[in-house]
Amino acid sequence: MRLGKLMDRGKTAENQQEIILYPSTGKLLRAILLSVLFVAAGVFVLETQTLWIWDILVIPGILFFGAGMLILLYRLINKKPSHVINEEGIWFNPSRSNKEQIKWEDIQNLTIQQISRQRFIGIDLHNMEQFLSTRKAWRKKLIQFNAGLIQAPIIIGESLLSMKLEELHSLMLEMWEKAK
């Protein structure tokens, strides 16, 4: 199974495992469809309404959902993993750079959290300032927003995962405990 698979990287003394997570194709397609519907509804309202107030209300929505649709299309076409979790830690966008790694020793807590109907794994860090010092300004703001909203600066959302959140959380806890 390509999506959300658990791989054994050979028979070693430690029985090293690597979890490679790909975005769920079905969930990506569903999100793209919703984005298309919102953009189409926005364009329809923009074309049919004559009050200028609608322009102010609808144009940001069209831009937001249009940009989201492009990002989701890119994720659908680009078959690279979104996360790699191994004995060293958690890699976000592993094909990009080493900056996106969180080592197990830097993690203070791993929890399953929920806001409204959205569930995710929250990753709390020992030294948040050190982690933020290597991030771009926009990324820092996003991380600080997450930390203020849910008390976890880093999150792995369930919405596009291709495996059960509880299963991933359990595997992550097991690897984190081994690394301690």
mmCIF file of the C-alpha atoms, coordinates in Angstrom:
data_MODEL
# 
_entry.id   MODEL 
# 
loop_
_atom_site.group_PDB 
_atom_site.id 
_atom_site.type_symbol 
_atom_site.label_atom_id 
_atom_site.label_alt_id 
_atom_site.label_comp_id 
_atom_site.label_asym_id 
_atom_site.label_entity_id 
_atom_site.label_seq_id 
_atom_site.pdbx_PDB_ins_code 
_atom_site.Cartn_x 
_atom_site.Cartn_y 
_atom_site.Cartn_z 
_atom_site.occupancy 
_atom_site.B_iso_or_equiv 
_atom_site.pdbx_formal_charge 
_atom_site.auth_seq_id 
_atom_site.auth_comp_id 
_atom_site.auth_asym_id 
_atom_site.auth_atom_id 
_atom_site.pdbx_PDB_model_num 
ATOM 1   C CA . MET A 1 1   ? 0.000   0.000  0.000   1.00 0.00 ? 1   MET A CA 1 
ATOM 2   C CA . ARG A 1 2   ? 1.558   3.291  -1.104  1.00 0.00 ? 2   ARG A CA 1 
ATOM 3   C CA . LEU A 1 3   ? -0.415  5.641  1.111   1.00 0.00 ? 3   LEU A CA 1 
ATOM 4   C CA . GLY A 1 4   ? 0.427   5.820  4.789   1.00 0.00 ? 4   GLY A CA 1 
ATOM 5   C CA . LYS A 1 5   ? 2.570   2.745  4.787   1.00 0.00 ? 5   LYS A CA 1 
ATOM 6   C CA . LEU A 1 6   ? 4.772   1.385  7.525   1.00 0.00 ? 6   LEU A CA 1 
ATOM 7   C CA . MET A 1 7   ? 8.066   0.128  6.188   1.00 0.00 ? 7   MET A CA 1 
ATOM 8   C CA . ASP A 1 8   ? 10.672  -2.067 7.813   1.00 0.00 ? 8   ASP A CA 1 
ATOM 9   C CA . ARG A 1 9   ? 14.090  -0.955 6.658   1.00 0.00 ? 9   ARG A CA 1 
ATOM 10  C CA . GLY A 1 10  ? 15.714  -4.326 6.967   1.00 0.00 ? 10  GLY A CA 1 
ATOM 11  C CA . LYS A 1 11  ? 16.159  -6.729 9.846   1.00 0.00 ? 11  LYS A CA 1 
ATOM 12  C CA . THR A 1 12  ? 18.400  -4.929 12.316  1.00 0.00 ? 12  THR A CA 1 
ATOM 13  C CA . ALA A 1 13  ? 18.967  -5.358 16.029  1.00 0.00 ? 13  ALA A CA 1 
ATOM 14  C CA . GLU A 1 14  ? 16.729  -2.386 16.773  1.00 0.00 ? 14  GLU A CA 1 
ATOM 15  C CA . ASN A 1 15  ? 14.127  -3.424 14.165  1.00 0.00 ? 15  ASN A CA 1 
ATOM 16  C CA . GLN A 1 16  ? 14.154  0.116  12.771  1.00 0.00 ? 16  GLN A CA 1 
ATOM 17  C CA . GLN A 1 17  ? 10.904  1.274  11.268  1.00 0.00 ? 17  GLN A CA 1 
ATOM 18  C CA . GLU A 1 18  ? 10.022  4.145  9.036   1.00 0.00 ? 18  GLU A CA 1 
ATOM 19  C CA . ILE A 1 19  ? 6.528   5.511  8.561   1.00 0.00 ? 19  ILE A CA 1 
ATOM 20  C CA . ILE A 1 20  ? 6.083   7.250  5.228   1.00 0.00 ? 20  ILE A CA 1 
ATOM 21  C CA . LEU A 1 21  ? 2.906   9.302  4.945   1.00 0.00 ? 21  LEU A CA 1 
ATOM 22  C CA . TYR A 1 22  ? 1.422   10.382 1.645   1.00 0.00 ? 22  TYR A CA 1 
ATOM 23  C CA . PRO A 1 23  ? -1.659  12.566 1.382   1.00 0.00 ? 23  PRO A CA 1 
ATOM 24  C CA . SER A 1 24  ? -4.824  10.559 0.811   1.00 0.00 ? 24  SER A CA 1 
ATOM 25  C CA . THR A 1 25  ? -5.824  10.810 -2.856  1.00 0.00 ? 25  THR A CA 1 
ATOM 26  C CA . GLY A 1 26  ? -9.530  10.532 -2.037  1.00 0.00 ? 26  GLY A CA 1 
ATOM 27  C CA . LYS A 1 27  ? -9.387  13.250 0.606   1.00 0.00 ? 27  LYS A CA 1 
ATOM 28  C CA . LEU A 1 28  ? -7.368  15.505 -1.716  1.00 0.00 ? 28  LEU A CA 1 
ATOM 29  C CA . LEU A 1 29  ? -9.934  15.039 -4.494  1.00 0.00 ? 29  LEU A CA 1 
ATOM 30  C CA . ARG A 1 30  ? -12.773 15.827 -2.089  1.00 0.00 ? 30  ARG A CA 1 
ATOM 31  C CA . ALA A 1 31  ? -11.032 19.006 -0.908  1.00 0.00 ? 31  ALA A CA 1 
ATOM 32  C CA . ILE A 1 32  ? -10.319 20.047 -4.518  1.00 0.00 ? 32  ILE A CA 1 
ATOM 33  C CA . LEU A 1 33  ? -13.981 19.529 -5.424  1.00 0.00 ? 33  LEU A CA 1 
ATOM 34  C CA . LEU A 1 34  ? -15.092 21.670 -2.474  1.00 0.00 ? 34  LEU A CA 1 
ATOM 35  C CA . SER A 1 35  ? -12.619 24.389 -3.480  1.00 0.00 ? 35  SER A CA 1 
ATOM 36  C CA . VAL A 1 36  ? -13.941 24.351 -7.052  1.00 0.00 ? 36  VAL A CA 1 
ATOM 37  C CA . LEU A 1 37  ? -17.513 24.648 -5.746  1.00 0.00 ? 37  LEU A CA 1 
ATOM 38  C CA . PHE A 1 38  ? -16.634 27.602 -3.506  1.00 0.00 ? 38  PHE A CA 1 
ATOM 39  C CA . VAL A 1 39  ? -14.783 29.381 -6.318  1.00 0.00 ? 39  VAL A CA 1 
ATOM 40  C CA . ALA A 1 40  ? -17.675 28.743 -8.724  1.00 0.00 ? 40  ALA A CA 1 
ATOM 41  C CA . ALA A 1 41  ? -20.210 29.998 -6.168  1.00 0.00 ? 41  ALA A CA 1 
ATOM 42  C CA . GLY A 1 42  ? -18.088 33.086 -5.589  1.00 0.00 ? 42  GLY A CA 1 
ATOM 43  C CA . VAL A 1 43  ? -17.820 33.823 -9.306  1.00 0.00 ? 43  VAL A CA 1 
ATOM 44  C CA . PHE A 1 44  ? -21.580 33.315 -9.690  1.00 0.00 ? 44  PHE A CA 1 
ATOM 45  C CA . VAL A 1 45  ? -22.332 35.761 -6.861  1.00 0.00 ? 45  VAL A CA 1 
ATOM 46  C CA . LEU A 1 46  ? -19.806 38.222 -8.275  1.00 0.00 ? 46  LEU A CA 1 
ATOM 47  C CA . GLU A 1 47  ? -21.406 38.082 -11.727 1.00 0.00 ? 47  GLU A CA 1 
ATOM 48  C CA . THR A 1 48  ? -25.043 38.233 -10.622 1.00 0.00 ? 48  THR A CA 1 
ATOM 49  C CA . GLN A 1 49  ? -24.999 40.737 -7.756  1.00 0.00 ? 49  GLN A CA 1 
ATOM 50  C CA . THR A 1 50  ? -24.904 44.464 -8.462  1.00 0.00 ? 50  THR A CA 1 
ATOM 51  C CA . LEU A 1 51  ? -24.073 45.758 -4.973  1.00 0.00 ? 51  LEU A CA 1 
ATOM 52  C CA . TRP A 1 52  ? -20.394 46.606 -4.560  1.00 0.00 ? 52  TRP A CA 1 
ATOM 53  C CA . ILE A 1 53  ? -20.379 45.158 -1.027  1.00 0.00 ? 53  ILE A CA 1 
ATOM 54  C CA . TRP A 1 54  ? -20.538 41.675 -2.546  1.00 0.00 ? 54  TRP A CA 1 
ATOM 55  C CA . ASP A 1 55  ? -17.267 42.363 -4.370  1.00 0.00 ? 55  ASP A CA 1 
ATOM 56  C CA . ILE A 1 56  ? -15.558 43.076 -1.054  1.00 0.00 ? 56  ILE A CA 1 
ATOM 57  C CA . LEU A 1 57  ? -16.997 39.946 0.543   1.00 0.00 ? 57  LEU A CA 1 
ATOM 58  C CA . VAL A 1 58  ? -16.591 37.492 -2.329  1.00 0.00 ? 58  VAL A CA 1 
ATOM 59  C CA . ILE A 1 59  ? -13.219 38.327 -3.922  1.00 0.00 ? 59  ILE A CA 1 
ATOM 60  C CA . PRO A 1 60  ? -11.142 37.261 -0.861  1.00 0.00 ? 60  PRO A CA 1 
ATOM 61  C CA . GLY A 1 61  ? -13.062 33.969 -0.785  1.00 0.00 ? 61  GLY A CA 1 
ATOM 62  C CA . ILE A 1 62  ? -12.381 33.326 -4.459  1.00 0.00 ? 62  ILE A CA 1 
ATOM 63  C CA . LEU A 1 63  ? -8.680  34.083 -3.953  1.00 0.00 ? 63  LEU A CA 1 
ATOM 64  C CA . PHE A 1 64  ? -8.449  31.928 -0.807  1.00 0.00 ? 64  PHE A CA 1 
ATOM 65  C CA . PHE A 1 65  ? -10.219 28.881 -2.224  1.00 0.00 ? 65  PHE A CA 1 
ATOM 66  C CA . GLY A 1 66  ? -8.535  29.327 -5.613  1.00 0.00 ? 66  GLY A CA 1 
ATOM 67  C CA . ALA A 1 67  ? -5.099  29.319 -3.992  1.00 0.00 ? 67  ALA A CA 1 
ATOM 68  C CA . GLY A 1 68  ? -6.096  26.354 -1.837  1.00 0.00 ? 68  GLY A CA 1 
ATOM 69  C CA . MET A 1 69  ? -7.256  24.499 -4.927  1.00 0.00 ? 69  MET A CA 1 
ATOM 70  C CA . LEU A 1 70  ? -3.891  25.090 -6.635  1.00 0.00 ? 70  LEU A CA 1 
ATOM 71  C CA . ILE A 1 71  ? -1.993  23.858 -3.584  1.00 0.00 ? 71  ILE A CA 1 
ATOM 72  C CA . LEU A 1 72  ? -4.188  20.765 -3.356  1.00 0.00 ? 72  LEU A CA 1 
ATOM 73  C CA . LEU A 1 73  ? -3.761  20.065 -7.083  1.00 0.00 ? 73  LEU A CA 1 
ATOM 74  C CA . TYR A 1 74  ? -0.002  20.329 -6.652  1.00 0.00 ? 74  TYR A CA 1 
ATOM 75  C CA . ARG A 1 75  ? -0.148  17.856 -3.743  1.00 0.00 ? 75  ARG A CA 1 
ATOM 76  C CA . LEU A 1 76  ? -2.263  15.491 -5.864  1.00 0.00 ? 76  LEU A CA 1 
ATOM 77  C CA . ILE A 1 77  ? 0.140   15.599 -8.816  1.00 0.00 ? 77  ILE A CA 1 
ATOM 78  C CA . ASN A 1 78  ? 3.320   15.666 -6.720  1.00 0.00 ? 78  ASN A CA 1 
ATOM 79  C CA . LYS A 1 79  ? 3.554   12.148 -5.299  1.00 0.00 ? 79  LYS A CA 1 
ATOM 80  C CA . LYS A 1 80  ? 6.186   12.987 -2.683  1.00 0.00 ? 80  LYS A CA 1 
ATOM 81  C CA . PRO A 1 81  ? 5.583   12.066 0.960   1.00 0.00 ? 81  PRO A CA 1 
ATOM 82  C CA . SER A 1 82  ? 4.232   14.703 3.310   1.00 0.00 ? 82  SER A CA 1 
ATOM 83  C CA . HIS A 1 83  ? 5.882   13.202 6.417   1.00 0.00 ? 83  HIS A CA 1 
ATOM 84  C CA . VAL A 1 84  ? 8.549   10.628 7.199   1.00 0.00 ? 84  VAL A CA 1 
ATOM 85  C CA . ILE A 1 85  ? 8.741   9.359  10.757  1.00 0.00 ? 85  ILE A CA 1 
ATOM 86  C CA . ASN A 1 86  ? 11.730  7.249  11.748  1.00 0.00 ? 86  ASN A CA 1 
ATOM 87  C CA . GLU A 1 87  ? 14.113  6.550  14.630  1.00 0.00 ? 87  GLU A CA 1 
ATOM 88  C CA . GLU A 1 88  ? 15.625  10.053 14.283  1.00 0.00 ? 88  GLU A CA 1 
ATOM 89  C CA . GLY A 1 89  ? 12.380  12.007 14.438  1.00 0.00 ? 89  GLY A CA 1 
ATOM 90  C CA . ILE A 1 90  ? 9.670   13.508 12.261  1.00 0.00 ? 90  ILE A CA 1 
ATOM 91  C CA . TRP A 1 91  ? 10.365  15.005 8.843   1.00 0.00 ? 91  TRP A CA 1 
ATOM 92  C CA . PHE A 1 92  ? 7.845   17.448 7.391   1.00 0.00 ? 92  PHE A CA 1 
ATOM 93  C CA . ASN A 1 93  ? 8.040   17.776 3.596   1.00 0.00 ? 93  ASN A CA 1 
ATOM 94  C CA . PRO A 1 94  ? 11.081  15.463 3.603   1.00 0.00 ? 94  PRO A CA 1 
ATOM 95  C CA . SER A 1 95  ? 12.054  16.209 0.012   1.00 0.00 ? 95  SER A CA 1 
ATOM 96  C CA . ARG A 1 96  ? 12.630  19.903 0.775   1.00 0.00 ? 96  ARG A CA 1 
ATOM 97  C CA . SER A 1 97  ? 15.273  20.366 3.452   1.00 0.00 ? 97  SER A CA 1 
ATOM 98  C CA . ASN A 1 98  ? 16.738  19.209 6.732   1.00 0.00 ? 98  ASN A CA 1 
ATOM 99  C CA . LYS A 1 99  ? 15.239  22.250 8.489   1.00 0.00 ? 99  LYS A CA 1 
ATOM 100 C CA . GLU A 1 100 ? 11.873  20.557 8.574   1.00 0.00 ? 100 GLU A CA 1 
ATOM 101 C CA . GLN A 1 101 ? 12.997  17.786 10.921  1.00 0.00 ? 101 GLN A CA 1 
ATOM 102 C CA . ILE A 1 102 ? 11.952  17.578 14.548  1.00 0.00 ? 102 ILE A CA 1 
ATOM 103 C CA . LYS A 1 103 ? 14.172  15.219 16.498  1.00 0.00 ? 103 LYS A CA 1 
ATOM 104 C CA . TRP A 1 104 ? 12.618  12.993 19.140  1.00 0.00 ? 104 TRP A CA 1 
ATOM 105 C CA . GLU A 1 105 ? 14.722  14.572 21.902  1.00 0.00 ? 105 GLU A CA 1 
ATOM 106 C CA . ASP A 1 106 ? 13.242  17.999 21.036  1.00 0.00 ? 106 ASP A CA 1 
ATOM 107 C CA . ILE A 1 107 ? 9.683   16.763 21.605  1.00 0.00 ? 107 ILE A CA 1 
ATOM 108 C CA . GLN A 1 108 ? 8.075   17.386 24.983  1.00 0.00 ? 108 GLN A CA 1 
ATOM 109 C CA . ASN A 1 109 ? 4.659   15.851 24.294  1.00 0.00 ? 109 ASN A CA 1 
ATOM 110 C CA . LEU A 1 110 ? 2.558   14.152 21.597  1.00 0.00 ? 110 LEU A CA 1 
ATOM 111 C CA . THR A 1 111 ? -1.204  14.444 21.993  1.00 0.00 ? 111 THR A CA 1 
ATOM 112 C CA . ILE A 1 112 ? -4.361  13.909 19.990  1.00 0.00 ? 112 ILE A CA 1 
ATOM 113 C CA . GLN A 1 113 ? -6.368  17.125 20.038  1.00 0.00 ? 113 GLN A CA 1 
ATOM 114 C CA . GLN A 1 114 ? -9.601  18.344 18.520  1.00 0.00 ? 114 GLN A CA 1 
ATOM 115 C CA . ILE A 1 115 ? -11.070 21.708 17.599  1.00 0.00 ? 115 ILE A CA 1 
ATOM 116 C CA . SER A 1 116 ? -14.652 21.567 16.349  1.00 0.00 ? 116 SER A CA 1 
ATOM 117 C CA . ARG A 1 117 ? -14.627 18.426 14.228  1.00 0.00 ? 117 ARG A CA 1 
ATOM 118 C CA . GLN A 1 118 ? -10.974 18.672 13.187  1.00 0.00 ? 118 GLN A CA 1 
ATOM 119 C CA . ARG A 1 119 ? -8.601  16.236 14.879  1.00 0.00 ? 119 ARG A CA 1 
ATOM 120 C CA . PHE A 1 120 ? -4.826  16.258 14.764  1.00 0.00 ? 120 PHE A CA 1 
ATOM 121 C CA . ILE A 1 121 ? -1.667  15.200 16.531  1.00 0.00 ? 121 ILE A CA 1 
ATOM 122 C CA . GLY A 1 122 ? -0.208  18.092 18.493  1.00 0.00 ? 122 GLY A CA 1 
ATOM 123 C CA . ILE A 1 123 ? 3.563   18.155 18.920  1.00 0.00 ? 123 ILE A CA 1 
ATOM 124 C CA . ASP A 1 124 ? 4.857   20.253 21.815  1.00 0.00 ? 124 ASP A CA 1 
ATOM 125 C CA . LEU A 1 125 ? 8.558   21.140 21.902  1.00 0.00 ? 125 LEU A CA 1 
ATOM 126 C CA . HIS A 1 126 ? 11.050  21.593 24.744  1.00 0.00 ? 126 HIS A CA 1 
ATOM 127 C CA . ASN A 1 127 ? 12.716  24.680 23.235  1.00 0.00 ? 127 ASN A CA 1 
ATOM 128 C CA . MET A 1 128 ? 10.265  26.570 21.071  1.00 0.00 ? 128 MET A CA 1 
ATOM 129 C CA . GLU A 1 129 ? 12.513  29.633 20.624  1.00 0.00 ? 129 GLU A CA 1 
ATOM 130 C CA . GLN A 1 130 ? 15.357  27.563 19.189  1.00 0.00 ? 130 GLN A CA 1 
ATOM 131 C CA . PHE A 1 131 ? 12.971  25.840 16.790  1.00 0.00 ? 131 PHE A CA 1 
ATOM 132 C CA . LEU A 1 132 ? 11.474  29.171 15.650  1.00 0.00 ? 132 LEU A CA 1 
ATOM 133 C CA . SER A 1 133 ? 14.899  30.752 15.109  1.00 0.00 ? 133 SER A CA 1 
ATOM 134 C CA . THR A 1 134 ? 15.436  28.669 11.959  1.00 0.00 ? 134 THR A CA 1 
ATOM 135 C CA . ARG A 1 135 ? 12.018  29.367 10.410  1.00 0.00 ? 135 ARG A CA 1 
ATOM 136 C CA . LYS A 1 136 ? 10.894  32.020 7.943   1.00 0.00 ? 136 LYS A CA 1 
ATOM 137 C CA . ALA A 1 137 ? 8.716   34.850 9.272   1.00 0.00 ? 137 ALA A CA 1 
ATOM 138 C CA . TRP A 1 138 ? 5.434   33.549 7.778   1.00 0.00 ? 138 TRP A CA 1 
ATOM 139 C CA . ARG A 1 139 ? 6.136   30.059 9.148   1.00 0.00 ? 139 ARG A CA 1 
ATOM 140 C CA . LYS A 1 140 ? 6.886   31.491 12.611  1.00 0.00 ? 140 LYS A CA 1 
ATOM 141 C CA . LYS A 1 141 ? 3.518   33.276 12.611  1.00 0.00 ? 141 LYS A CA 1 
ATOM 142 C CA . LEU A 1 142 ? 1.707   30.072 11.638  1.00 0.00 ? 142 LEU A CA 1 
ATOM 143 C CA . ILE A 1 143 ? 3.485   28.083 14.356  1.00 0.00 ? 143 ILE A CA 1 
ATOM 144 C CA . GLN A 1 144 ? 2.759   30.771 16.957  1.00 0.00 ? 144 GLN A CA 1 
ATOM 145 C CA . PHE A 1 145 ? -0.898  30.816 15.883  1.00 0.00 ? 145 PHE A CA 1 
ATOM 146 C CA . ASN A 1 146 ? -1.091  27.032 16.335  1.00 0.00 ? 146 ASN A CA 1 
ATOM 147 C CA . ALA A 1 147 ? 0.569   27.273 19.750  1.00 0.00 ? 147 ALA A CA 1 
ATOM 148 C CA . GLY A 1 148 ? -1.905  29.924 20.889  1.00 0.00 ? 148 GLY A CA 1 
ATOM 149 C CA . LEU A 1 149 ? -4.936  28.120 19.545  1.00 0.00 ? 149 LEU A CA 1 
ATOM 150 C CA . ILE A 1 150 ? -4.242  24.555 20.613  1.00 0.00 ? 150 ILE A CA 1 
ATOM 151 C CA . GLN A 1 151 ? -1.199  24.639 22.894  1.00 0.00 ? 151 GLN A CA 1 
ATOM 152 C CA . ALA A 1 152 ? 0.832   22.678 20.329  1.00 0.00 ? 152 ALA A CA 1 
ATOM 153 C CA . PRO A 1 153 ? 3.024   24.571 17.870  1.00 0.00 ? 153 PRO A CA 1 
ATOM 154 C CA . ILE A 1 154 ? 3.307   21.722 15.374  1.00 0.00 ? 154 ILE A CA 1 
ATOM 155 C CA . ILE A 1 155 ? 0.352   19.702 14.141  1.00 0.00 ? 155 ILE A CA 1 
ATOM 156 C CA . ILE A 1 156 ? -0.282  16.754 11.869  1.00 0.00 ? 156 ILE A CA 1 
ATOM 157 C CA . GLY A 1 157 ? -3.866  17.052 10.710  1.00 0.00 ? 157 GLY A CA 1 
ATOM 158 C CA . GLU A 1 158 ? -6.162  14.099 10.202  1.00 0.00 ? 158 GLU A CA 1 
ATOM 159 C CA . SER A 1 159 ? -7.985  15.683 7.267   1.00 0.00 ? 159 SER A CA 1 
ATOM 160 C CA . LEU A 1 160 ? -5.524  14.573 4.575   1.00 0.00 ? 160 LEU A CA 1 
ATOM 161 C CA . LEU A 1 161 ? -3.911  11.592 6.319   1.00 0.00 ? 161 LEU A CA 1 
ATOM 162 C CA . SER A 1 162 ? -4.129  8.235  4.648   1.00 0.00 ? 162 SER A CA 1 
ATOM 163 C CA . MET A 1 163 ? -4.048  6.276  7.917   1.00 0.00 ? 163 MET A CA 1 
ATOM 164 C CA . LYS A 1 164 ? -6.037  6.402  11.150  1.00 0.00 ? 164 LYS A CA 1 
ATOM 165 C CA . LEU A 1 165 ? -4.931  9.193  13.481  1.00 0.00 ? 165 LEU A CA 1 
ATOM 166 C CA . GLU A 1 166 ? -4.923  6.907  16.533  1.00 0.00 ? 166 GLU A CA 1 
ATOM 167 C CA . GLU A 1 167 ? -2.717  4.377  14.739  1.00 0.00 ? 167 GLU A CA 1 
ATOM 168 C CA . LEU A 1 168 ? -0.222  7.056  13.715  1.00 0.00 ? 168 LEU A CA 1 
ATOM 169 C CA . HIS A 1 169 ? -0.229  8.542  17.224  1.00 0.00 ? 169 HIS A CA 1 
ATOM 170 C CA . SER A 1 170 ? 0.408   5.124  18.770  1.00 0.00 ? 170 SER A CA 1 
ATOM 171 C CA . LEU A 1 171 ? 3.323   4.437  16.405  1.00 0.00 ? 171 LEU A CA 1 
ATOM 172 C CA . MET A 1 172 ? 4.783   7.887  17.070  1.00 0.00 ? 172 MET A CA 1 
ATOM 173 C CA . LEU A 1 173 ? 4.530   7.405  20.849  1.00 0.00 ? 173 LEU A CA 1 
ATOM 174 C CA . GLU A 1 174 ? 6.276   4.052  20.535  1.00 0.00 ? 174 GLU A CA 1 
ATOM 175 C CA . MET A 1 175 ? 9.148   5.533  18.497  1.00 0.00 ? 175 MET A CA 1 
ATOM 176 C CA . TRP A 1 176 ? 9.408   8.545  20.822  1.00 0.00 ? 176 TRP A CA 1 
ATOM 177 C CA . GLU A 1 177 ? 9.645   6.268  23.884  1.00 0.00 ? 177 GLU A CA 1 
ATOM 178 C CA . LYS A 1 178 ? 12.386  4.199  22.221  1.00 0.00 ? 178 LYS A CA 1 
ATOM 179 C CA . ALA A 1 179 ? 14.378  7.345  21.471  1.00 0.00 ? 179 ALA A CA 1 
ATOM 180 C CA . LYS A 1 180 ? 14.287  8.608  25.072  1.00 0.00 ? 180 LYS A CA 1 
# 
